[in-house]
Amino acid sequence: MTSPGSSAARSAAQAIDAIRRGWPIRIADAHGAIDLLAVETATDAALADFSGNNASDLLISFERAATLKLVGQKAAAAPGPVLVASADAPDLSYAVAVADPARDLAYPMKGPFRALNLSAPDAGRAAIDLARHAGMLPAFFLRETAGPRDIVTTDAAAVAAYADPASLQIAARARLPVAACETAEIVAFRSADDPGEHVALIVGTPDGRPPLVRLHSECLTGDVLGSLKCDCGPQLHGALERIADAGWGVLLYLRQEGRGIGLINKLRAYELQDQGFDTVDANLRLGFPVEARDFAIAARMLELLDIAAVRLLTNNPEKVARLEAAGVSVTERVPLALASNPHNHDYLATKRDRTGHQL
C-alpha cells in the first residue's frame, strides 16, 4: 500500500479537489483503469466533452443501488459499487435523478435499470470513497480510459492511504479556559493529506486512573446553531461537565460531520427525514453506510497523547468495540443520559432501536 503522506497518497487529495471542481479523474487498480466525472458537479458541457456525446454509464454505491432495487441483478448482487447501463445519449438530468434521493418521490418511475460488470472493481470502490471524502453524492459518469490525456490520476491504493490515521501528528497546543474547566488545554492534530483538523480538549490533571474520554463527532447544526433535531449540542456540553466532575479526562472533537458523510449530505439526509425516512434509511437512500466514521483517528489521537486506556463516555457500544479494535483499552463504558425534546424524540428512538445505542 502507498505510504501515508507520499506523493501517491496525495494524488487522492488532488482527485478529491478535481471532482469538487467538476473535473474528470482517472482511477487505476490491478484490473485496469476507469475515467469518472462526478454527477453532482457535472455540467452539460463537461458531460459532452467527457462522453464525446456517446452513452456514459453510471457508477453508484451499493447502498444507492439497493434503494433502486438493482441488487437482485447478478452484476450488482455482491456488496460494492454498481455500474448502471446508460441511456442512448448522455443525460445529466436523468443521472441527477438517479443519484439524488431527494427526487425519488418526485420521480418514482426511474428505470428500468440494467447492471453491468465493472472491469476495475477496486477503482470503483475508491471512487465511492472519494465522493464520501469530498462530501458529495456517490455517483459518477464512467467511461473506459480514453488513452493518454491531461487528467488528474490516482489509484485505489492511494485512495486507501488518504488520511491514514498513522499520518496524524500534533500540530499545536495551548491553554484554553472553558466553562467546564478554566485550566483546560486544547491540542490540534493535522495529517499530511486531509485538510480537516481534529482537536482534543484535556480537562484536569492525570491522576493515575484511565481518563474519562468522550469521542464527539463534529455537528455544526447541533454544536453551534443549537439544532433540536439531534442531541449533539447537549451531549457536547454534558460530556464536558461529566469529564470535569471526574477530575480528569479528554474530549476528542472529530471532524466527521454527519457520521462521516459531510455537512451537505447530512442536510440532504435531513430533507429525507422531512419526507418521513428515519436517520438510518436517509443515509442508505443517499448511498452511504449507516456509519461512515473512522474511530482509528481517535485511537491515533490518544496514542499521541500517551493514553493507552480510557473510560469511554458513550451510549454506543460500537464505539467501544471499534476503539478497542484500534488498540485502545476501554476499561469501562460510562453512559451519558440526556433528556429528549419533541424534535429529536424519534431520532433518539432510531439510535436505540436500529443502531444499538443504550444507557
Residue frames as qw, qx, qy, qz and C-alpha x, y, z in Angstrom:
[[0.000, 0.888, 0.460, 0.000, 0.00, 0.00, 0.00],
 [0.322, 0.673, -0.052, 0.664, 1.14, 3.55, -0.66],
 [0.460, -0.255, -0.526, 0.668, 2.73, 5.03, 2.43],
 [0.088, -0.892, -0.424, 0.131, 0.84, 7.87, 4.16],
 [0.168, -0.866, 0.101, 0.459, 1.97, 11.30, 3.09],
 [0.511, -0.106, 0.599, 0.607, 3.69, 10.07, -0.09],
 [0.185, 0.279, -0.336, -0.880, 3.15, 11.72, -3.49],
 [0.241, -0.186, -0.872, -0.384, 0.90, 8.81, -4.49],
 [0.150, -0.537, -0.748, 0.360, -1.30, 9.29, -1.43],
 [0.032, 0.486, 0.105, -0.867, -1.50, 12.99, -2.22],
 [0.113, -0.032, -0.681, -0.723, -2.88, 12.12, -5.65],
 [0.162, -0.532, -0.831, 0.012, -6.08, 11.12, -3.84],
 [0.103, -0.645, -0.321, 0.686, -6.33, 14.63, -2.37],
 [0.033, 0.294, -0.416, -0.860, -5.86, 16.05, -5.88],
 [0.137, -0.270, -0.858, -0.415, -8.63, 13.78, -7.16],
 [0.126, -0.638, -0.670, 0.358, -10.97, 14.98, -4.40],
 [0.028, -0.554, 0.010, 0.832, -10.26, 18.58, -5.39],
 [0.046, 0.086, -0.678, -0.729, -10.89, 17.71, -9.04],
 [0.125, -0.445, -0.860, -0.215, -14.29, 16.12, -8.54],
 [0.099, -0.678, -0.474, 0.553, -15.41, 19.02, -6.36],
 [0.017, 0.510, -0.231, -0.828, -14.49, 21.34, -9.24],
 [0.740, 0.510, 0.233, -0.371, -16.35, 19.23, -11.80],
 [0.265, 0.653, -0.655, -0.274, -13.22, 17.90, -13.50],
 [0.954, 0.070, -0.248, -0.153, -12.85, 14.31, -14.70],
 [0.361, -0.652, 0.663, -0.078, -10.45, 11.96, -12.93],
 [0.766, 0.256, -0.575, -0.131, -8.84, 8.60, -13.67],
 [0.610, -0.512, 0.537, -0.278, -8.52, 5.81, -11.08],
 [0.600, 0.373, -0.698, -0.117, -6.43, 2.70, -11.68],
 [0.745, -0.414, 0.460, -0.248, -6.30, -0.66, -9.95],
 [0.406, -0.328, 0.821, 0.230, -4.76, -4.07, -10.63],
 [0.565, 0.415, 0.713, 0.023, -7.50, -4.82, -13.18],
 [0.368, 0.537, 0.429, 0.626, -7.29, -1.64, -15.22],
 [0.114, -0.218, -0.196, 0.949, -8.41, 1.98, -15.06],
 [0.102, 0.719, 0.671, 0.146, -11.62, 3.96, -15.39],
 [0.107, 0.191, 0.018, 0.976, -12.35, 7.61, -16.11],
 [0.179, -0.618, -0.736, 0.212, -15.00, 9.29, -13.99],
 [0.024, -0.362, -0.067, -0.930, -16.98, 12.52, -13.85],
 [0.005, 0.261, 0.756, -0.601, -18.91, 13.27, -10.67],
 [0.000, 0.620, 0.706, 0.344, -22.64, 13.62, -11.36],
 [0.249, -0.791, -0.428, 0.360, -23.13, 16.27, -8.69],
 [0.181, -0.715, 0.137, 0.661, -20.68, 18.79, -10.14],
 [0.423, 0.163, 0.673, 0.585, -21.02, 17.89, -13.83],
 [0.326, 0.551, 0.044, -0.767, -22.39, 20.35, -16.38],
 [0.803, 0.507, 0.277, -0.151, -23.93, 19.60, -19.74],
 [0.433, 0.820, -0.374, -0.029, -20.80, 20.92, -21.44],
 [0.229, -0.574, 0.778, -0.114, -18.45, 18.90, -19.22],
 [0.745, 0.066, 0.638, -0.183, -20.52, 15.76, -19.79],
 [0.737, 0.662, 0.038, -0.129, -20.49, 16.25, -23.56],
 [0.234, 0.779, -0.580, 0.046, -16.71, 16.65, -23.50],
 [0.451, -0.391, 0.776, -0.202, -16.30, 13.65, -21.20],
 [0.725, 0.192, 0.640, -0.166, -18.54, 11.32, -23.17],
 [0.092, -0.201, 0.656, 0.722, -17.93, 12.59, -26.68],
 [0.594, 0.130, -0.060, -0.791, -21.73, 12.59, -26.95],
 [0.555, 0.020, -0.817, -0.154, -21.70, 8.82, -26.55],
 [0.741, -0.553, -0.265, -0.275, -23.51, 6.99, -23.78],
 [0.160, 0.471, -0.683, 0.535, -21.79, 7.12, -20.38],
 [0.643, -0.373, -0.669, -0.017, -22.71, 4.50, -17.81],
 [0.346, -0.746, 0.169, -0.543, -23.35, 5.46, -14.19],
 [0.534, 0.049, -0.738, 0.409, -21.35, 4.24, -11.20],
 [0.491, -0.627, 0.034, -0.604, -23.31, 4.34, -7.92],
 [0.154, -0.395, 0.804, -0.418, -22.77, 2.92, -4.45],
 [0.254, -0.149, -0.954, -0.056, -24.17, -0.42, -3.39],
 [0.049, 0.403, 0.659, -0.633, -26.46, 1.28, -0.85],
 [0.351, 0.414, -0.079, -0.836, -27.94, 3.53, -3.53],
 [0.359, 0.134, -0.800, -0.461, -28.31, 0.55, -5.87],
 [0.088, -0.252, -0.928, 0.259, -30.25, -1.29, -3.15],
 [0.240, 0.458, 0.358, -0.777, -32.65, 1.64, -2.90],
 [0.445, 0.433, -0.350, -0.702, -33.16, 1.48, -6.68],
 [0.881, 0.060, 0.385, -0.268, -33.83, -2.30, -6.46],
 [0.554, 0.665, -0.474, -0.160, -30.79, -3.15, -8.56],
 [0.196, -0.544, 0.803, -0.143, -29.04, -5.62, -6.26],
 [0.831, 0.101, 0.485, -0.252, -31.23, -8.51, -7.40],
 [0.735, 0.644, -0.198, -0.073, -29.35, -8.48, -10.70],
 [0.941, -0.086, -0.052, 0.323, -26.31, -10.74, -10.84],
 [0.537, 0.476, -0.111, 0.687, -23.86, -7.97, -11.75],
 [0.151, -0.627, 0.190, -0.740, -25.00, -5.95, -8.71],
 [0.802, -0.430, -0.379, -0.166, -25.59, -8.70, -6.16],
 [0.731, -0.172, -0.357, 0.556, -22.28, -8.55, -4.26],
 [0.259, -0.904, -0.155, 0.302, -21.65, -5.58, -1.92],
 [0.479, -0.210, 0.329, 0.786, -19.68, -2.97, -3.81],
 [0.227, 0.487, -0.096, -0.838, -20.23, -0.17, -6.32],
 [0.584, 0.423, 0.693, 0.002, -22.69, -0.88, -9.11],
 [0.060, -0.231, 0.468, 0.851, -22.35, 0.11, -12.76],
 [0.475, 0.555, 0.564, -0.386, -25.66, 1.06, -14.35],
 [0.426, 0.274, 0.604, 0.616, -26.11, 0.94, -18.10],
 [0.052, 0.379, 0.062, -0.922, -26.86, 4.38, -19.51],
 [0.579, 0.660, 0.358, -0.317, -29.47, 5.58, -21.89],
 [0.754, 0.481, 0.274, 0.353, -28.60, 6.00, -25.57],
 [0.334, 0.682, -0.070, 0.647, -27.22, 9.52, -25.08],
 [0.365, -0.084, -0.547, 0.748, -25.63, 11.25, -22.06],
 [0.310, -0.699, -0.400, -0.505, -28.36, 12.85, -19.98],
 [0.185, 0.263, -0.551, 0.770, -27.38, 14.91, -16.94],
 [0.535, -0.280, 0.142, -0.784, -30.91, 15.41, -15.63],
 [0.901, -0.087, -0.366, -0.216, -31.51, 11.65, -15.73],
 [0.634, 0.164, -0.588, 0.475, -28.24, 10.98, -13.89],
 [0.093, -0.314, 0.417, -0.848, -29.06, 13.53, -11.19],
 [0.751, -0.235, -0.056, -0.615, -32.45, 11.88, -10.68],
 [0.878, 0.002, -0.474, 0.074, -30.69, 8.53, -10.23],
 [0.498, 0.225, -0.523, 0.654, -28.08, 9.95, -7.84],
 [0.108, -0.240, 0.344, -0.901, -30.15, 12.30, -5.67],
 [0.160, -0.344, -0.919, 0.107, -32.70, 10.60, -3.37],
 [0.141, 0.380, 0.337, -0.850, -34.46, 13.89, -2.72],
 [0.423, 0.263, -0.382, -0.779, -36.00, 13.36, -6.16],
 [0.006, -0.026, -0.998, -0.055, -37.20, 9.82, -5.50],
 [0.243, 0.506, 0.708, -0.428, -40.72, 10.84, -4.54],
 [0.330, 0.657, -0.051, -0.677, -40.98, 13.37, -7.39],
 [0.535, 0.482, -0.578, -0.384, -39.64, 10.89, -9.96],
 [0.690, -0.271, 0.615, -0.268, -40.70, 7.45, -8.68],
 [0.900, 0.348, 0.236, -0.113, -40.68, 5.72, -12.08],
 [0.077, 0.758, -0.605, -0.230, -36.94, 5.84, -12.87],
 [0.444, -0.183, 0.870, 0.108, -35.59, 2.85, -14.75],
 [0.963, -0.265, 0.028, 0.044, -35.76, 0.10, -15.76],
 [0.116, -0.827, 0.547, 0.064, -32.10, -0.28, -14.80],
 [0.963, 0.192, -0.169, 0.080, -29.59, -2.80, -16.04],
 [0.506, -0.757, 0.386, 0.148, -26.47, -3.54, -14.02],
 [0.720, 0.600, -0.340, 0.075, -23.16, -4.16, -15.81],
 [0.875, -0.257, -0.103, 0.397, -19.98, -5.87, -14.73],
 [0.082, -0.976, 0.195, 0.061, -17.37, -3.40, -13.51],
 [0.821, 0.432, -0.274, 0.252, -13.98, -4.01, -15.12],
 [0.371, 0.366, -0.504, 0.689, -11.97, -2.30, -12.36],
 [0.549, -0.645, -0.513, -0.142, -13.87, -3.03, -9.12],
 [0.575, -0.424, -0.294, 0.635, -11.23, -1.69, -6.72],
 [0.172, 0.108, 0.158, 0.966, -11.09, 1.56, -8.68],
 [0.341, -0.554, -0.504, -0.568, -14.88, 1.74, -8.44],
 [0.607, -0.609, -0.457, 0.227, -14.74, 1.32, -4.66],
 [0.455, -0.199, -0.091, 0.863, -12.09, 4.01, -4.49],
 [0.025, -0.375, -0.344, -0.860, -14.35, 6.38, -6.45],
 [0.503, -0.665, -0.486, -0.261, -17.18, 5.91, -3.94],
 [0.628, -0.478, -0.295, 0.539, -14.73, 6.57, -1.10],
 [0.310, 0.074, 0.106, 0.942, -13.54, 9.74, -2.82],
 [0.234, -0.578, -0.429, -0.654, -17.11, 11.00, -3.09],
 [0.614, -0.673, -0.407, 0.074, -17.61, 10.50, 0.64],
 [0.570, -0.288, -0.113, 0.761, -14.32, 12.24, 1.48],
 [0.135, 0.210, 0.260, 0.933, -15.42, 15.12, -0.76],
 [0.216, 0.344, 0.551, -0.729, -18.86, 15.31, 0.90],
 [0.406, 0.264, -0.390, -0.783, -20.59, 14.59, -2.42],
 [0.879, 0.121, 0.195, -0.418, -23.21, 12.17, -3.68],
 [0.460, -0.347, 0.781, 0.240, -21.61, 8.81, -4.55],
 [0.702, 0.550, 0.451, -0.045, -22.43, 8.80, -8.26],
 [0.179, -0.569, 0.484, 0.641, -20.21, 9.17, -11.34],
 [0.767, 0.584, -0.114, -0.242, -20.41, 9.03, -15.09],
 [0.626, -0.420, 0.611, 0.240, -17.96, 6.33, -16.17],
 [0.738, 0.616, -0.215, -0.171, -16.12, 5.53, -19.35],
 [0.917, -0.067, 0.085, 0.383, -13.25, 3.21, -20.12],
 [0.362, -0.657, 0.191, 0.633, -9.96, 5.11, -20.14],
 [0.577, 0.798, 0.149, -0.085, -9.58, 7.18, -23.28],
 [0.773, 0.333, -0.044, 0.539, -5.80, 6.85, -23.52],
 [0.468, -0.203, -0.194, 0.838, -3.21, 9.50, -22.60],
 [0.009, 0.758, 0.297, 0.581, -4.67, 12.89, -21.89],
 [0.085, 0.331, -0.426, 0.838, -4.40, 15.69, -19.35],
 [0.678, -0.492, -0.352, -0.417, -6.45, 14.29, -16.46],
 [0.345, -0.586, 0.579, -0.450, -5.99, 14.03, -12.68],
 [0.792, 0.094, -0.593, -0.109, -4.96, 10.45, -11.99],
 [0.406, -0.511, 0.633, -0.417, -4.86, 8.39, -8.80],
 [0.530, 0.080, -0.830, -0.152, -5.16, 4.73, -7.88],
 [0.730, -0.496, -0.385, -0.269, -7.04, 2.55, -5.43],
 [0.721, -0.195, -0.410, 0.523, -4.02, 2.18, -3.12],
 [0.193, 0.230, -0.137, 0.944, -3.59, 5.95, -2.89],
 [0.480, -0.487, -0.222, -0.695, -7.25, 6.43, -2.00],
 [0.810, -0.389, -0.436, 0.049, -6.97, 3.76, 0.70],
 [0.608, -0.095, -0.310, 0.725, -3.96, 5.62, 2.14],
 [0.016, -0.592, -0.113, -0.798, -5.70, 9.00, 2.07],
 [0.436, -0.610, 0.187, -0.635, -5.99, 10.48, 5.57],
 [0.763, -0.075, -0.618, 0.175, -4.47, 7.36, 7.10],
 [0.551, -0.823, -0.080, -0.110, -4.63, 7.88, 10.89],
 [0.829, -0.226, 0.006, 0.511, -0.94, 6.96, 11.10],
 [0.432, 0.433, 0.104, 0.784, -0.11, 10.26, 9.36],
 [0.312, -0.875, -0.233, -0.287, -1.85, 12.29, 12.07],
 [0.565, 0.049, -0.383, 0.729, 0.51, 14.41, 14.19],
 [0.247, -0.794, -0.377, 0.408, 0.17, 17.06, 16.89],
 [0.417, 0.613, 0.205, 0.639, 0.33, 20.48, 15.22],
 [0.009, -0.507, 0.222, -0.833, -0.27, 22.89, 18.11],
 [0.509, -0.526, -0.665, 0.147, -1.40, 23.04, 21.74],
 [0.031, 0.419, -0.172, 0.891, -2.37, 25.84, 24.09],
 [0.012, 0.266, 0.736, -0.622, -4.18, 26.63, 27.32],
 [0.249, -0.329, -0.501, -0.761, -7.91, 27.13, 26.71],
 [0.187, 0.116, 0.671, -0.708, -10.15, 28.13, 29.64],
 [0.337, -0.290, -0.678, -0.585, -13.68, 26.82, 29.04],
 [0.554, -0.478, 0.026, -0.681, -16.84, 26.99, 31.10],
 [0.930, -0.252, -0.249, -0.102, -16.41, 23.44, 32.36],
 [0.822, -0.344, -0.010, 0.454, -12.72, 23.86, 33.29],
 [0.090, 0.986, -0.101, -0.101, -10.69, 27.06, 33.38],
 [0.342, -0.654, 0.627, 0.248, -7.38, 25.12, 33.22],
 [0.870, 0.314, 0.379, -0.004, -8.20, 23.06, 30.12],
 [0.199, -0.524, 0.579, 0.592, -5.69, 22.56, 27.33],
 [0.777, 0.539, 0.151, -0.287, -6.52, 22.24, 23.63],
 [0.423, -0.364, 0.706, 0.435, -4.41, 20.11, 21.28],
 [0.653, 0.596, -0.052, -0.464, -4.78, 20.26, 17.49],
 [0.641, -0.131, 0.710, 0.263, -3.92, 17.39, 15.15],
 [0.502, 0.684, -0.206, -0.488, -3.18, 17.52, 11.43],
 [0.818, 0.033, 0.525, 0.232, -2.42, 14.93, 8.75],
 [0.309, -0.283, 0.491, 0.764, -0.45, 15.35, 5.53],
 [0.050, 0.217, 0.740, 0.634, -3.40, 14.97, 3.17],
 [0.171, -0.686, -0.702, -0.092, -6.71, 15.60, 4.93],
 [0.096, 0.498, -0.051, 0.861, -7.47, 19.34, 5.40],
 [0.607, -0.652, -0.239, -0.386, -9.75, 18.64, 8.38],
 [0.217, 0.407, -0.669, 0.583, -8.01, 19.23, 11.72],
 [0.678, -0.492, -0.540, -0.082, -9.13, 17.26, 14.78],
 [0.031, -0.613, 0.425, -0.665, -8.76, 18.58, 18.33],
 [0.613, -0.337, -0.681, 0.217, -8.58, 17.24, 21.85],
 [0.260, -0.731, 0.152, -0.612, -9.62, 19.18, 24.94],
 [0.587, -0.032, -0.708, 0.392, -7.74, 17.95, 28.00],
 [0.452, -0.701, -0.052, -0.549, -9.58, 18.65, 31.24],
 [0.781, -0.599, 0.143, -0.101, -7.93, 18.29, 34.64],
 [0.034, 0.711, -0.701, 0.040, -4.66, 16.64, 35.58],
 [0.759, 0.102, -0.637, -0.085, -3.70, 12.96, 35.11],
 [0.511, -0.569, 0.433, -0.477, -4.07, 11.12, 38.43],
 [0.166, -0.302, 0.938, -0.038, -3.08, 7.55, 37.56],
 [0.571, 0.341, 0.685, -0.297, -6.61, 6.46, 36.58],
 [0.319, 0.311, 0.670, 0.594, -7.74, 5.95, 32.99],
 [0.117, 0.166, 0.053, -0.978, -9.23, 9.27, 31.89],
 [0.449, 0.567, 0.627, -0.290, -12.90, 9.73, 31.14],
 [0.141, -0.215, 0.546, 0.797, -12.92, 10.17, 27.36],
 [0.534, 0.604, 0.446, -0.389, -15.66, 11.32, 25.01],
 [0.319, 0.040, 0.633, 0.704, -15.47, 10.89, 21.23],
 [0.298, 0.700, 0.397, -0.514, -17.58, 13.69, 19.82],
 [0.460, 0.287, 0.573, 0.614, -18.10, 13.97, 16.08],
 [0.021, -0.148, 0.062, 0.987, -18.47, 17.46, 14.70],
 [0.098, 0.636, 0.756, 0.118, -22.06, 18.68, 14.32],
 [0.123, 0.158, 0.071, 0.977, -22.32, 22.26, 13.10],
 [0.395, -0.491, -0.429, -0.648, -26.10, 22.33, 13.37],
 [0.705, -0.562, -0.433, -0.004, -26.19, 20.93, 16.90],
 [0.654, -0.261, -0.249, 0.665, -22.94, 22.17, 18.44],
 [0.235, -0.015, 0.055, 0.970, -23.03, 25.72, 17.06],
 [0.260, -0.257, -0.349, -0.863, -26.57, 26.51, 15.93],
 [0.340, -0.041, 0.647, -0.681, -28.43, 24.71, 18.71],
 [0.528, -0.008, -0.631, -0.568, -30.41, 22.35, 16.48],
 [0.617, -0.182, 0.523, -0.560, -33.16, 20.44, 18.25],
 [0.841, 0.271, -0.320, -0.343, -33.20, 17.67, 15.61],
 [0.760, 0.157, -0.574, 0.260, -30.34, 15.83, 17.31],
 [0.666, -0.735, -0.113, 0.055, -28.77, 15.60, 20.77],
 [0.747, 0.300, -0.162, 0.571, -25.24, 16.60, 19.74],
 [0.031, 0.688, -0.187, 0.701, -25.10, 20.01, 21.38],
 [0.686, -0.603, 0.153, -0.378, -26.37, 18.79, 24.76],
 [0.973, -0.067, -0.074, 0.209, -24.06, 15.76, 24.50],
 [0.541, 0.516, -0.226, 0.624, -21.06, 18.01, 23.90],
 [0.164, -0.645, 0.285, -0.689, -21.71, 20.25, 26.89],
 [0.858, -0.420, 0.058, -0.289, -22.92, 17.41, 29.09],
 [0.922, 0.112, -0.201, 0.312, -19.77, 15.43, 28.33],
 [0.324, 0.560, -0.324, 0.690, -17.53, 18.34, 29.27],
 [0.499, -0.597, 0.228, -0.586, -19.33, 18.70, 32.58],
 [0.973, -0.216, -0.029, -0.077, -19.06, 14.96, 33.29],
 [0.770, 0.319, -0.268, 0.483, -15.34, 14.98, 32.45],
 [0.025, 0.628, -0.323, 0.707, -14.74, 17.99, 34.71],
 [0.734, -0.494, 0.147, -0.442, -16.64, 16.29, 37.55],
 [0.982, -0.005, -0.152, 0.112, -14.50, 13.16, 37.09],
 [0.565, -0.714, 0.224, 0.347, -11.34, 15.13, 37.81],
 [0.076, -0.565, 0.578, 0.584, -9.56, 14.45, 34.56],
 [0.673, 0.362, 0.644, 0.043, -10.34, 13.37, 31.04],
 [0.138, -0.264, 0.507, 0.809, -10.29, 14.23, 27.37],
 [0.599, 0.609, 0.386, -0.348, -12.88, 15.26, 24.81],
 [0.368, -0.113, 0.651, 0.655, -11.84, 14.31, 21.27],
 [0.456, 0.660, 0.197, -0.564, -13.58, 16.53, 18.72],
 [0.511, 0.001, 0.739, 0.439, -13.54, 14.60, 15.45],
 [0.287, 0.457, -0.204, -0.817, -14.12, 16.39, 12.13],
 [0.019, 0.095, 0.950, 0.298, -16.52, 13.74, 10.86],
 [0.407, 0.152, 0.157, -0.887, -19.74, 15.63, 10.29],
 [0.767, 0.171, -0.137, -0.602, -22.91, 13.65, 9.70],
 [0.881, -0.183, 0.436, -0.037, -21.47, 10.31, 10.85],
 [0.527, -0.300, 0.601, 0.520, -18.74, 10.72, 8.28],
 [0.493, 0.534, 0.607, 0.321, -20.77, 11.78, 5.21],
 [0.272, 0.116, 0.122, 0.947, -20.18, 15.54, 5.46],
 [0.149, 0.347, 0.380, -0.844, -22.33, 18.59, 6.16],
 [0.420, 0.211, -0.358, -0.807, -24.04, 18.86, 2.77],
 [0.468, -0.068, -0.847, -0.244, -25.01, 15.19, 2.72],
 [0.113, -0.264, -0.782, 0.553, -26.20, 15.45, 6.32],
 [0.304, 0.321, 0.157, -0.883, -28.55, 18.26, 5.30],
 [0.492, 0.111, -0.641, -0.578, -29.73, 16.10, 2.41],
 [0.315, -0.172, -0.918, 0.166, -30.47, 13.40, 4.98],
 [0.114, 0.302, 0.501, -0.803, -32.49, 15.98, 6.94],
 [0.447, 0.215, -0.283, -0.821, -34.52, 16.65, 3.79],
 [0.494, -0.025, -0.831, -0.252, -35.25, 12.94, 3.50],
 [0.140, -0.226, -0.806, 0.529, -36.24, 12.84, 7.17],
 [0.311, 0.270, 0.171, -0.895, -38.78, 15.56, 6.39],
 [0.565, 0.131, -0.554, -0.597, -40.19, 13.14, 3.80],
 [0.864, -0.281, 0.038, -0.416, -40.69, 10.51, 6.52],
 [0.840, 0.203, -0.454, 0.216, -37.47, 8.46, 6.48],
 [0.666, -0.732, 0.032, 0.142, -35.55, 7.89, 9.70],
 [0.085, -0.865, 0.452, 0.202, -31.86, 8.76, 10.02],
 [0.573, -0.221, 0.757, 0.221, -30.71, 5.23, 9.11],
 [0.605, 0.515, 0.590, 0.146, -32.82, 4.94, 5.96],
 [0.224, 0.959, -0.014, -0.174, -31.94, 8.50, 4.95],
 [0.248, -0.687, 0.613, 0.301, -28.23, 7.67, 4.89],
 [0.566, 0.045, 0.795, 0.213, -28.83, 4.46, 2.95],
 [0.503, 0.750, 0.430, -0.017, -31.01, 6.21, 0.37],
 [0.067, 0.929, -0.261, -0.253, -28.24, 8.77, -0.12],
 [0.826, 0.458, -0.316, 0.093, -25.92, 5.88, -0.95],
 [0.094, 0.622, -0.636, 0.447, -23.85, 5.81, 2.22],
 [0.524, -0.171, -0.806, 0.217, -23.40, 3.27, 5.01],
 [0.471, -0.797, -0.352, -0.137, -25.21, 3.96, 8.27],
 [0.551, -0.777, 0.146, 0.265, -21.85, 4.50, 9.99],
 [0.716, 0.610, -0.045, 0.337, -19.00, 6.02, 7.95],
 [0.223, -0.915, 0.306, -0.139, -16.82, 7.42, 10.73],
 [0.751, 0.312, -0.489, 0.316, -13.23, 6.30, 11.29],
 [0.616, -0.776, 0.042, -0.133, -12.60, 5.82, 15.01],
 [0.853, 0.001, -0.050, 0.520, -9.00, 4.77, 14.33],
 [0.218, 0.684, -0.056, 0.694, -8.40, 8.53, 14.13],
 [0.549, -0.745, 0.077, -0.370, -9.45, 8.80, 17.78],
 [0.936, -0.274, 0.014, 0.221, -7.12, 5.94, 18.70],
 [0.648, 0.371, -0.049, 0.663, -4.21, 7.72, 17.00],
 [0.110, -0.777, 0.072, -0.616, -5.00, 10.96, 18.86],
 [0.772, -0.613, 0.077, -0.151, -4.98, 9.08, 22.16],
 [0.904, 0.026, -0.019, 0.427, -1.68, 7.42, 21.22],
 [0.398, 0.567, -0.079, 0.717, -0.12, 10.82, 20.57],
 [0.375, -0.724, 0.137, -0.563, -1.39, 11.95, 23.97],
 [0.229, 0.302, -0.861, 0.338, 0.22, 8.85, 25.59],
 [0.623, -0.093, 0.421, -0.653, -3.16, 7.49, 26.68],
 [0.213, 0.169, -0.933, -0.236, -3.48, 3.71, 26.33],
 [0.183, -0.398, -0.893, 0.101, -6.57, 3.01, 28.48],
 [0.202, -0.209, -0.032, -0.956, -9.78, 5.01, 28.88],
 [0.222, 0.441, 0.776, -0.392, -13.17, 5.08, 30.49],
 [0.062, 0.179, 0.567, 0.802, -15.38, 5.81, 27.48],
 [0.269, 0.389, 0.445, -0.761, -18.32, 8.17, 27.89],
 [0.296, 0.130, -0.619, -0.716, -20.80, 6.85, 25.32],
 [0.716, 0.119, 0.441, -0.529, -24.17, 5.21, 24.78],
 [0.758, 0.513, -0.280, -0.290, -22.86, 3.48, 21.66],
 [0.830, -0.340, 0.432, 0.095, -21.28, 0.03, 22.26],
 [0.809, 0.507, 0.122, 0.272, -19.92, 0.06, 18.71],
 [0.123, 0.904, -0.304, 0.274, -17.60, 2.91, 19.68],
 [0.637, -0.578, 0.503, -0.084, -16.19, 0.70, 22.42],
 [0.906, 0.114, 0.383, 0.142, -15.63, -2.20, 20.03],
 [0.633, 0.709, 0.041, 0.308, -14.04, -0.08, 17.31],
 [0.099, -0.893, 0.375, -0.227, -11.79, 1.81, 19.69],
 [0.735, -0.424, 0.530, -0.007, -10.59, -1.44, 21.21],
 [0.868, 0.367, 0.275, 0.191, -10.04, -2.87, 17.72],
 [0.407, 0.839, -0.141, 0.334, -7.77, 0.12, 17.07],
 [0.644, 0.202, -0.505, 0.538, -5.64, -0.75, 20.12],
 [0.174, -0.466, 0.330, -0.802, -7.14, 1.32, 22.96],
 [0.289, -0.222, -0.893, 0.264, -8.15, -0.46, 26.17],
 [0.402, -0.476, -0.137, -0.770, -11.64, 0.56, 27.30],
 [0.151, 0.058, -0.857, 0.490, -11.85, -0.25, 30.99],
 [0.150, 0.480, 0.716, -0.485, -15.45, 0.95, 31.38],
 [0.021, 0.452, 0.524, 0.721, -18.32, 2.26, 29.28],
 [0.031, -0.363, -0.505, 0.782, -19.94, 5.22, 31.04],
 [0.178, 0.645, 0.677, 0.306, -23.42, 6.14, 29.75],
 [0.063, -0.082, -0.047, 0.994, -24.45, 9.73, 29.08],
 [0.042, 0.605, 0.795, -0.010, -28.15, 10.23, 29.82],
 [0.014, 0.115, -0.043, -0.992, -29.86, 13.34, 28.46],
 [0.423, 0.502, 0.574, -0.489, -33.48, 14.41, 28.13],
 [0.324, 0.317, 0.673, 0.584, -35.12, 14.32, 24.71],
 [0.227, 0.379, 0.132, -0.888, -37.28, 17.03, 23.13],
 [0.689, 0.470, 0.426, -0.351, -40.23, 16.80, 20.73],
 [0.506, 0.753, -0.306, -0.290, -37.95, 17.37, 17.72],
 [0.262, 0.538, -0.801, -0.013, -35.40, 14.63, 18.45],
 [0.706, -0.189, 0.546, -0.409, -37.56, 12.02, 20.18],
 [0.927, 0.335, 0.085, -0.147, -37.87, 9.86, 17.05],
 [0.473, 0.707, -0.499, 0.165, -34.18, 10.33, 16.21],
 [0.235, -0.513, 0.738, -0.369, -33.14, 9.05, 19.63],
 [0.841, 0.023, 0.424, -0.335, -35.55, 6.13, 19.31],
 [0.817, 0.541, -0.197, -0.045, -33.94, 5.23, 15.98],
 [0.200, 0.656, -0.674, 0.273, -30.48, 5.29, 17.54],
 [0.527, -0.303, 0.679, -0.412, -31.75, 2.98, 20.28],
 [0.843, 0.195, 0.400, -0.302, -33.70, 0.59, 18.08],
 [0.820, 0.572, 0.007, 0.011, -31.63, 0.48, 14.89],
 [0.480, 0.676, -0.442, 0.342, -28.03, 1.32, 15.81],
 [0.782, -0.165, -0.538, 0.267, -27.80, -0.27, 19.26],
 [0.054, 0.502, -0.357, 0.786, -27.42, 2.77, 21.48],
 [0.667, -0.510, -0.543, -0.026, -28.10, 2.09, 25.13],
 [0.251, -0.806, 0.278, -0.459, -27.73, 3.68, 28.54]]
